[in-house]
């Protein structure tokens, strides 16, 4: 039996973080007819929390923020559901 990897080593494993701002259900016909400029109404409103997912699993919620210097978009965590 091999020894368990150290926490420092585990901390270096990359994971993918995704932010879900909302979802929409559309028909195949609506999707096939979509073109540049088309839009779909999401199930969220401005100001509502977004889902933060790691490898497809929701781990918390947050709010969209911007970086004043570089004009980047980010997420501020407002709640954590599950610790990794």
HELIX and SHEET records of a PDB file:
HELIX    1   1 UNK A    7  UNK A   10  1                                   4    
HELIX    2   2 UNK A   28  UNK A   33  1                                   6    
SHEET    1   A 4 UNK A  17  UNK A  20  0                                        
SHEET    2   A 4 UNK A  50  UNK A  54 -1                                        
SHEET    3   A 4 UNK A  57  UNK A  66 -1                                        
SHEET    4   A 4 UNK A  73  UNK A  80 -1                                        
END                                                                             
